[in-house]
Amino acid sequence: MFSSYDTLDNDDLTLLRQVLEDVCLEKGIQLGGDEARQIARELVNWYLFVKHPDQLNDMLKPLAP
């Protein structure tokens, strides 16, 4: 989780949204569904440690069928 000192700016949110959309499209998951929300939570948690979109995408692959 993010500490109270961590913030996301517009560039961060844009990157995170694009990765989420790519993963959901690839896996056939609707963005508004429970699976997408779970993936989004994991994505934000991992973003603390991994900033590159391709690496984030690779990390999310095992989460979705």
GUGU-780474 format. One record per residue: residue number from 0; residue in three letters; x, y, z of N, C-alpha, C in turn. Coordinates in Angstrom, 2 decimals, always signed. Atoms other than C-alpha are relative to their C-alpha. Example, Ala and Ser with C-alpha at 12.3 -4.5 7.8 and 13.67 -1.06 7.14 Angstrom:
BEGIN
<site><nr>0</nr><rest>ALA</rest><n_px>+0.89</n_px><n_py>-1.19</n_py><n_pz>+0.00</n_pz><ca_px>+12.30</ca_px><ca_py>-4.50</ca_py><ca_pz>+7.80</ca_pz><c_px>+0.90</c_px><c_py>+1.20</c_py><c_pz>+0.00</c_pz></site>
<site><nr>1</nr><rest>SER</rest><n_px>-0.82</n_px><n_py>-1.19</n_py><n_pz>-0.06</n_pz><ca_px>+13.67</ca_px><ca_py>-1.06</ca_py><ca_pz>+7.14</ca_pz><c_px>-0.77</c_px><c_py>+1.09</c_py><c_pz>+0.73</c_pz></site>
***
This chain:
BEGIN
<site><nr>0</nr><rest>MET</rest><n_px>+0.83</n_px><n_py>-1.18</n_py><n_pz>+0.00</n_pz><ca_px>+0.00</ca_px><ca_py>+0.00</ca_py><ca_pz>+0.00</ca_pz><c_px>+0.87</c_px><c_py>+1.25</c_py><c_pz>+0.00</c_pz></site>
<site><nr>1</nr><rest>PHE</rest><n_px>-0.72</n_px><n_py>-1.25</n_py><n_pz>-0.01</n_pz><ca_px>+1.00</ca_px><ca_py>+3.59</ca_py><ca_pz>-0.41</ca_pz><c_px>+0.09</c_px><c_py>+0.53</c_py><c_pz>+1.43</c_pz></site>
<site><nr>2</nr><rest>SER</rest><n_px>-0.10</n_px><n_py>-0.66</n_py><n_pz>-1.29</n_pz><ca_px>+2.33</ca_px><ca_py>+5.36</ca_py><ca_pz>+2.64</ca_pz><c_px>-0.66</c_px><c_py>+1.37</c_py><c_pz>-0.11</c_pz></site>
<site><nr>3</nr><rest>SER</rest><n_px>+0.63</n_px><n_py>-1.32</n_py><n_pz>+0.01</n_pz><ca_px>+0.91</ca_px><ca_py>+8.71</ca_py><ca_pz>+3.62</ca_pz><c_px>+0.83</c_px><c_py>+1.02</c_py><c_pz>-0.76</c_pz></site>
<site><nr>4</nr><rest>TYR</rest><n_px>-0.88</n_px><n_py>-0.93</n_py><n_pz>+0.70</n_pz><ca_px>+3.87</ca_px><ca_py>+10.33</ca_py><ca_pz>+1.84</ca_pz><c_px>-0.02</c_px><c_py>-0.21</c_py><c_pz>-1.52</c_pz></site>
<site><nr>5</nr><rest>ASP</rest><n_px>+0.03</n_px><n_py>+0.30</n_py><n_pz>+1.42</n_pz><ca_px>+3.23</ca_px><ca_py>+8.75</ca_py><ca_pz>-1.56</ca_pz><c_px>-1.22</c_px><c_py>+0.65</c_py><c_pz>-0.64</c_pz></site>
<site><nr>6</nr><rest>THR</rest><n_px>+1.11</n_px><n_py>-0.58</n_py><n_pz>+0.75</n_pz><ca_px>+1.11</ca_px><ca_py>+10.55</ca_py><ca_pz>-4.12</ca_pz><c_px>+0.09</c_px><c_py>-0.44</c_py><c_pz>-1.45</c_pz></site>
<site><nr>7</nr><rest>LEU</rest><n_px>+0.07</n_px><n_py>+0.30</n_py><n_pz>+1.42</n_pz><ca_px>+0.01</ca_px><ca_py>+9.83</ca_py><ca_pz>-7.65</ca_pz><c_px>-0.35</c_px><c_py>+1.29</c_py><c_pz>-0.73</c_pz></site>
<site><nr>8</nr><rest>ASP</rest><n_px>+0.35</n_px><n_py>-1.16</n_py><n_pz>+0.80</n_pz><ca_px>+0.06</ca_px><ca_py>+12.60</ca_py><ca_pz>-10.23</ca_pz><c_px>-0.75</c_px><c_py>-0.45</c_py><c_pz>-1.25</c_pz></site>
<site><nr>9</nr><rest>ASN</rest><n_px>+0.78</n_px><n_py>+0.33</n_py><n_pz>+1.20</n_pz><ca_px>-1.82</ca_px><ca_py>+12.76</ca_py><ca_pz>-13.53</ca_pz><c_px>+0.73</c_px><c_py>-0.97</c_py><c_pz>-0.91</c_pz></site>
<site><nr>10</nr><rest>ASP</rest><n_px>-0.77</n_px><n_py>+0.92</n_py><n_pz>+0.83</n_pz><ca_px>+0.99</ca_px><ca_py>+11.02</ca_py><ca_pz>-15.40</ca_pz><c_px>-0.05</c_px><c_py>-1.43</c_py><c_pz>+0.54</c_pz></site>
<site><nr>11</nr><rest>ASP</rest><n_px>+0.08</n_px><n_py>+1.32</n_py><n_pz>-0.64</n_pz><ca_px>+0.96</ca_px><ca_py>+8.15</ca_py><ca_pz>-12.90</ca_pz><c_px>-1.36</c_px><c_py>-0.63</c_py><c_pz>-0.27</c_pz></site>
<site><nr>12</nr><rest>LEU</rest><n_px>+1.35</n_px><n_py>+0.52</n_py><n_pz>+0.20</n_pz><ca_px>-2.80</ca_px><ca_py>+7.77</ca_py><ca_pz>-13.18</ca_pz><c_px>-0.26</c_px><c_py>-0.39</c_py><c_pz>-1.45</c_pz></site>
<site><nr>13</nr><rest>THR</rest><n_px>+0.14</n_px><n_py>+0.32</n_py><n_pz>+1.41</n_pz><ca_px>-2.67</ca_px><ca_py>+7.84</ca_py><ca_pz>-16.96</ca_pz><c_px>+0.69</c_px><c_py>-1.31</c_py><c_pz>-0.32</c_pz></site>
<site><nr>14</nr><rest>LEU</rest><n_px>-0.74</n_px><n_py>+1.24</n_py><n_pz>+0.23</n_pz><ca_px>-0.02</ca_px><ca_py>+5.12</ca_py><ca_pz>-17.01</ca_pz><c_px>-0.74</c_px><c_py>-1.19</c_py><c_pz>+0.62</c_pz></site>
<site><nr>15</nr><rest>LEU</rest><n_px>+0.71</n_px><n_py>+1.10</n_py><n_pz>-0.68</n_pz><ca_px>-1.92</ca_px><ca_py>+2.98</ca_py><ca_pz>-14.49</ca_pz><c_px>-1.28</c_px><c_py>-0.36</c_py><c_pz>-0.73</c_pz></site>
<site><nr>16</nr><rest>ARG</rest><n_px>+1.25</n_px><n_py>+0.25</n_py><n_pz>+0.74</n_pz><ca_px>-5.17</ca_px><ca_py>+3.36</ca_py><ca_pz>-16.42</ca_pz><c_px>+0.28</c_px><c_py>-0.75</c_py><c_pz>-1.30</c_pz></site>
<site><nr>17</nr><rest>GLN</rest><n_px>-0.33</n_px><n_py>+0.66</n_py><n_pz>+1.26</n_pz><ca_px>-3.50</ca_px><ca_py>+2.34</ca_py><ca_pz>-19.68</ca_pz><c_px>+0.38</c_px><c_py>-1.46</c_py><c_pz>+0.22</c_pz></site>
<site><nr>18</nr><rest>VAL</rest><n_px>-0.39</n_px><n_py>+1.39</n_py><n_pz>-0.31</n_pz><ca_px>-1.93</ca_px><ca_py>-0.76</ca_py><ca_pz>-18.14</ca_pz><c_px>-1.25</c_px><c_py>-0.81</c_py><c_pz>+0.36</c_pz></site>
<site><nr>19</nr><rest>LEU</rest><n_px>+1.23</n_px><n_py>+0.70</n_py><n_pz>-0.38</n_pz><ca_px>-5.28</ca_px><ca_py>-1.71</ca_py><ca_pz>-16.57</ca_pz><c_px>-0.86</c_px><c_py>-0.30</c_py><c_pz>-1.23</c_pz></site>
<site><nr>20</nr><rest>GLU</rest><n_px>+0.80</n_px><n_py>+0.21</n_py><n_pz>+1.21</n_pz><ca_px>-7.10</ca_px><ca_py>-1.23</ca_py><ca_pz>-19.88</ca_pz><c_px>+0.62</c_px><c_py>-1.07</c_py><c_pz>-0.89</c_pz></site>
<site><nr>21</nr><rest>ASP</rest><n_px>-0.68</n_px><n_py>+1.00</n_py><n_pz>+0.83</n_pz><ca_px>-4.48</ca_px><ca_py>-3.28</ca_py><ca_pz>-21.75</ca_pz><c_px>-0.21</c_px><c_py>-1.41</c_py><c_pz>+0.55</c_pz></site>
<site><nr>22</nr><rest>VAL</rest><n_px>+0.16</n_px><n_py>+1.33</n_py><n_pz>-0.61</n_pz><ca_px>-4.68</ca_px><ca_py>-6.18</ca_py><ca_pz>-19.29</ca_pz><c_px>-1.44</c_px><c_py>-0.46</c_py><c_pz>-0.12</c_pz></site>
<site><nr>23</nr><rest>CYS</rest><n_px>+1.42</n_px><n_py>+0.37</n_py><n_pz>+0.08</n_pz><ca_px>-8.48</ca_px><ca_py>-6.14</ca_py><ca_pz>-19.22</ca_pz><c_px>-0.39</c_px><c_py>-0.37</c_py><c_pz>-1.43</c_pz></site>
<site><nr>24</nr><rest>LEU</rest><n_px>+0.29</n_px><n_py>+0.30</n_py><n_pz>+1.40</n_pz><ca_px>-8.68</ca_px><ca_py>-6.06</ca_py><ca_pz>-23.01</ca_pz><c_px>+0.58</c_px><c_py>-1.36</c_py><c_pz>-0.39</c_pz></site>
<site><nr>25</nr><rest>GLU</rest><n_px>-0.67</n_px><n_py>+1.25</n_py><n_pz>+0.32</n_pz><ca_px>-6.18</ca_px><ca_py>-8.90</ca_py><ca_pz>-23.33</ca_pz><c_px>-0.71</c_px><c_py>-1.21</c_py><c_pz>+0.62</c_pz></site>
<site><nr>26</nr><rest>LYS</rest><n_px>+0.63</n_px><n_py>+1.09</n_py><n_pz>-0.73</n_pz><ca_px>-8.05</ca_px><ca_py>-11.03</ca_py><ca_pz>-20.79</ca_pz><c_px>-1.52</c_px><c_py>-0.05</c_py><c_pz>-0.17</c_pz></site>
<site><nr>27</nr><rest>GLY</rest><n_px>+1.45</n_px><n_py>-0.02</n_py><n_pz>+0.18</n_pz><ca_px>-11.59</ca_px><ca_py>-10.09</ca_py><ca_pz>-21.85</ca_pz><c_px>-0.75</c_px><c_py>+0.35</c_py><c_pz>+1.27</c_pz></site>
<site><nr>28</nr><rest>ILE</rest><n_px>+0.60</n_px><n_py>-0.41</n_py><n_pz>-1.28</n_pz><ca_px>-12.37</ca_px><ca_py>-8.46</ca_py><ca_pz>-18.50</ca_pz><c_px>-0.59</c_px><c_py>+1.39</c_py><c_pz>-0.17</c_pz></site>
<site><nr>29</nr><rest>GLN</rest><n_px>+0.64</n_px><n_py>-1.31</n_py><n_pz>+0.07</n_pz><ca_px>-14.83</ca_px><ca_py>-5.57</ca_py><ca_pz>-18.25</ca_pz><c_px>+0.60</c_px><c_py>+0.91</c_py><c_pz>+1.07</c_pz></site>
<site><nr>30</nr><rest>LEU</rest><n_px>-0.65</n_px><n_py>-0.93</n_py><n_pz>-0.91</n_pz><ca_px>-13.31</ca_px><ca_py>-2.47</ca_py><ca_pz>-16.64</ca_pz><c_px>-0.79</c_px><c_py>+0.25</c_py><c_pz>+1.29</c_pz></site>
<site><nr>31</nr><rest>GLY</rest><n_px>+0.79</n_px><n_py>-0.30</n_py><n_pz>-1.19</n_pz><ca_px>-16.18</ca_px><ca_py>-1.94</ca_py><ca_pz>-14.20</ca_pz><c_px>-0.25</c_px><c_py>-1.18</c_py><c_pz>+0.92</c_pz></site>
<site><nr>32</nr><rest>GLY</rest><n_px>+0.31</n_px><n_py>+1.20</n_py><n_pz>-0.78</n_pz><ca_px>-16.23</ca_px><ca_py>-5.50</ca_py><ca_pz>-12.88</ca_pz><c_px>+0.92</c_px><c_py>-0.24</c_py><c_pz>+1.18</c_pz></site>
<site><nr>33</nr><rest>ASP</rest><n_px>-0.78</n_px><n_py>+0.34</n_py><n_pz>-1.19</n_pz><ca_px>-14.89</ca_px><ca_py>-7.07</ca_py><ca_pz>-9.73</ca_pz><c_px>+1.42</c_px><c_py>-0.42</c_py><c_pz>-0.32</c_pz></site>
<site><nr>34</nr><rest>GLU</rest><n_px>-1.35</n_px><n_py>+0.43</n_py><n_pz>+0.38</n_pz><ca_px>-11.94</ca_px><ca_py>-8.69</ca_py><ca_pz>-11.51</ca_pz><c_px>+0.88</c_px><c_py>+1.20</c_py><c_pz>-0.33</c_pz></site>
<site><nr>35</nr><rest>ALA</rest><n_px>-0.76</n_px><n_py>-1.20</n_py><n_pz>+0.37</n_pz><ca_px>-10.85</ca_px><ca_py>-5.34</ca_py><ca_pz>-12.93</ca_pz><c_px>+0.37</c_px><c_py>+0.81</c_py><c_pz>+1.24</c_pz></site>
<site><nr>36</nr><rest>ARG</rest><n_px>-0.30</n_px><n_py>-0.72</n_py><n_pz>-1.24</n_pz><ca_px>-11.08</ca_px><ca_py>-3.72</ca_py><ca_pz>-9.49</ca_pz><c_px>+1.11</c_px><c_py>-0.69</c_py><c_pz>+0.78</c_pz></site>
<site><nr>37</nr><rest>GLN</rest><n_px>-1.05</n_px><n_py>+0.74</n_py><n_pz>-0.69</n_pz><ca_px>-8.94</ca_px><ca_py>-6.47</ca_py><ca_pz>-7.99</ca_pz><c_px>+1.35</c_px><c_py>+0.24</c_py><c_pz>-0.68</c_pz></site>
<site><nr>38</nr><rest>ILE</rest><n_px>-1.23</n_px><n_py>-0.24</n_py><n_pz>+0.75</n_pz><ca_px>-6.35</ca_px><ca_py>-6.05</ca_py><ca_pz>-10.73</ca_pz><c_px>+0.47</c_px><c_py>+1.44</c_py><c_pz>+0.23</c_pz></site>
<site><nr>39</nr><rest>ALA</rest><n_px>-0.37</n_px><n_py>-1.40</n_py><n_pz>-0.22</n_pz><ca_px>-6.42</ca_px><ca_py>-2.26</ca_py><ca_pz>-10.27</ca_pz><c_px>+0.65</c_px><c_py>+0.18</c_py><c_pz>+1.38</c_pz></site>
<site><nr>40</nr><rest>ARG</rest><n_px>-0.59</n_px><n_py>-0.09</n_py><n_pz>-1.35</n_pz><ca_px>-5.72</ca_px><ca_py>-2.64</ca_py><ca_pz>-6.52</ca_pz><c_px>+1.43</c_px><c_py>-0.54</c_py><c_pz>-0.01</c_pz></site>
<site><nr>41</nr><rest>GLU</rest><n_px>-1.34</n_px><n_py>+0.59</n_py><n_pz>+0.06</n_pz><ca_px>-2.76</ca_px><ca_py>-4.91</ca_py><ca_pz>-7.22</ca_pz><c_px>+0.94</c_px><c_py>+0.90</c_py><c_pz>-0.80</c_pz></site>
<site><nr>42</nr><rest>LEU</rest><n_px>-0.80</n_px><n_py>-0.88</n_py><n_pz>+0.85</n_pz><ca_px>-1.53</ca_px><ca_py>-2.57</ca_py><ca_pz>-9.93</ca_pz><c_px>+0.51</c_px><c_py>+1.20</c_py><c_pz>+0.79</c_pz></site>
<site><nr>43</nr><rest>VAL</rest><n_px>-0.41</n_px><n_py>-1.16</n_py><n_pz>-0.80</n_pz><ca_px>-1.47</ca_px><ca_py>+0.42</ca_py><ca_pz>-7.58</ca_pz><c_px>+1.03</c_px><c_py>-0.42</c_py><c_pz>+1.05</c_pz></site>
<site><nr>44</nr><rest>ASN</rest><n_px>-0.97</n_px><n_py>+0.49</n_py><n_pz>-0.99</n_pz><ca_px>+0.31</ca_px><ca_py>-1.62</ca_py><ca_pz>-4.90</ca_pz><c_px>+1.36</c_px><c_py>-0.25</c_py><c_pz>-0.62</c_pz></site>
<site><nr>45</nr><rest>TRP</rest><n_px>-1.26</n_px><n_py>+0.32</n_py><n_pz>+0.67</n_pz><ca_px>+2.98</ca_px><ca_py>-2.80</ca_py><ca_pz>-7.36</ca_pz><c_px>+0.67</c_px><c_py>+1.24</c_py><c_pz>-0.57</c_pz></site>
<site><nr>46</nr><rest>TYR</rest><n_px>-0.55</n_px><n_py>-1.21</n_py><n_pz>+0.59</n_pz><ca_px>+3.42</ca_px><ca_py>+0.67</ca_py><ca_pz>-8.79</ca_pz><c_px>+1.02</c_px><c_py>+0.68</c_py><c_pz>+0.92</c_pz></site>
<site><nr>47</nr><rest>LEU</rest><n_px>-1.01</n_px><n_py>-0.51</n_py><n_pz>-0.93</n_pz><ca_px>+5.40</ca_px><ca_py>+1.58</ca_py><ca_pz>-5.67</ca_pz><c_px>+1.39</c_px><c_py>-0.48</c_py><c_pz>-0.37</c_pz></site>
<site><nr>48</nr><rest>PHE</rest><n_px>-1.29</n_px><n_py>+0.65</n_py><n_pz>+0.25</n_pz><ca_px>+8.16</ca_px><ca_py>-0.75</ca_py><ca_pz>-6.84</ca_pz><c_px>+0.36</c_px><c_py>-0.09</c_py><c_pz>-1.47</c_pz></site>
<site><nr>49</nr><rest>VAL</rest><n_px>-0.22</n_px><n_py>+0.19</n_py><n_pz>+1.44</n_pz><ca_px>+7.75</ca_px><ca_py>-1.05</ca_py><ca_pz>-10.60</ca_pz><c_px>-0.70</c_px><c_py>+1.13</c_py><c_pz>-0.74</c_pz></site>
<site><nr>50</nr><rest>LYS</rest><n_px>+0.58</n_px><n_py>-1.15</n_py><n_pz>+0.70</n_pz><ca_px>+7.20</ca_px><ca_py>+2.00</ca_py><ca_pz>-12.79</ca_pz><c_px>-0.16</c_px><c_py>-0.22</c_py><c_pz>-1.51</c_pz></site>
<site><nr>51</nr><rest>HIS</rest><n_px>+0.05</n_px><n_py>+0.21</n_py><n_pz>+1.45</n_pz><ca_px>+7.59</ca_px><ca_py>+0.54</ca_py><ca_pz>-16.29</ca_pz><c_px>-1.28</c_px><c_py>-0.75</c_py><c_pz>-0.37</c_pz></site>
<site><nr>52</nr><rest>PRO</rest><n_px>+1.28</n_px><n_py>+0.62</n_py><n_pz>+0.36</n_pz><ca_px>+4.26</ca_px><ca_py>-0.31</ca_py><ca_pz>-17.98</ca_pz><c_px>+0.11</c_px><c_py>-1.46</c_py><c_pz>-0.44</c_pz></site>
<site><nr>53</nr><rest>ASP</rest><n_px>-0.13</n_px><n_py>+1.39</n_py><n_pz>+0.46</n_pz><ca_px>+5.54</ca_px><ca_py>-3.51</ca_py><ca_pz>-19.63</ca_pz><c_px>+0.23</c_px><c_py>-0.94</c_py><c_pz>+1.18</c_pz></site>
<site><nr>54</nr><rest>GLN</rest><n_px>-0.24</n_px><n_py>+0.83</n_py><n_pz>-1.18</n_pz><ca_px>+6.80</ca_px><ca_py>-4.86</ca_py><ca_pz>-16.31</ca_pz><c_px>-1.27</c_px><c_py>-0.14</c_py><c_pz>+0.83</c_pz></site>
<site><nr>55</nr><rest>LEU</rest><n_px>+1.26</n_px><n_py>+0.06</n_py><n_pz>-0.73</n_pz><ca_px>+3.52</ca_px><ca_py>-3.97</ca_py><ca_pz>-14.61</ca_pz><c_px>-0.97</c_px><c_py>-0.94</c_py><c_pz>-0.69</c_pz></site>
<site><nr>56</nr><rest>ASN</rest><n_px>+0.88</n_px><n_py>+0.86</n_py><n_pz>+0.77</n_pz><ca_px>+1.58</ca_px><ca_py>-5.70</ca_py><ca_pz>-17.38</ca_pz><c_px>+0.38</c_px><c_py>-1.47</c_py><c_pz>+0.23</c_pz></site>
<site><nr>57</nr><rest>ASP</rest><n_px>-0.46</n_px><n_py>+1.37</n_py><n_pz>-0.22</n_pz><ca_px>+3.70</ca_px><ca_py>-8.84</ca_py><ca_pz>-16.98</ca_pz><c_px>-0.35</c_px><c_py>-0.49</c_py><c_pz>+1.40</c_pz></site>
<site><nr>58</nr><rest>MET</rest><n_px>+0.31</n_px><n_py>+0.39</n_py><n_pz>-1.38</n_pz><ca_px>+3.13</ca_px><ca_py>-8.85</ca_py><ca_pz>-13.22</ca_pz><c_px>-1.48</c_px><c_py>-0.31</c_py><c_pz>+0.19</c_pz></site>
<site><nr>59</nr><rest>LEU</rest><n_px>+1.44</n_px><n_py>+0.19</n_py><n_pz>-0.13</n_pz><ca_px>-0.64</ca_px><ca_py>-8.71</ca_py><ca_pz>-13.68</ca_pz><c_px>-0.53</c_px><c_py>-1.24</c_py><c_pz>-0.71</c_pz></site>
<site><nr>60</nr><rest>LYS</rest><n_px>+0.48</n_px><n_py>+1.13</n_py><n_pz>+0.80</n_pz><ca_px>-0.91</ca_px><ca_py>-11.61</ca_py><ca_pz>-16.12</ca_pz><c_px>-0.46</c_px><c_py>-1.19</c_py><c_pz>+0.84</c_pz></site>
<site><nr>61</nr><rest>PRO</rest><n_px>+0.47</n_px><n_py>+1.15</n_py><n_pz>-0.78</n_pz><ca_px>-1.13</ca_px><ca_py>-14.34</ca_py><ca_pz>-13.45</ca_pz><c_px>-1.31</c_px><c_py>+0.24</c_py><c_pz>+0.76</c_pz></site>
<site><nr>62</nr><rest>LEU</rest><n_px>+1.19</n_px><n_py>-0.30</n_py><n_pz>-0.79</n_pz><ca_px>-4.04</ca_px><ca_py>-12.56</ca_py><ca_pz>-11.72</ca_pz><c_px>-1.30</c_px><c_py>-0.29</c_py><c_pz>-0.73</c_pz></site>
<site><nr>63</nr><rest>ALA</rest><n_px>+1.23</n_px><n_py>+0.16</n_py><n_pz>+0.76</n_pz><ca_px>-6.55</ca_px><ca_py>-12.91</ca_py><ca_pz>-14.52</ca_pz><c_px>+0.05</c_px><c_py>-1.27</c_py><c_pz>-0.83</c_pz></site>
<site><nr>64</nr><rest>PRO</rest><n_px>+0.03</n_px><n_py>+1.23</n_py><n_pz>+0.81</n_pz><ca_px>-7.69</ca_px><ca_py>-16.07</ca_py><ca_pz>-16.30</ca_pz><c_px>+0.31</c_px><c_py>+0.24</c_py><c_pz>-1.45</c_pz></site>
***
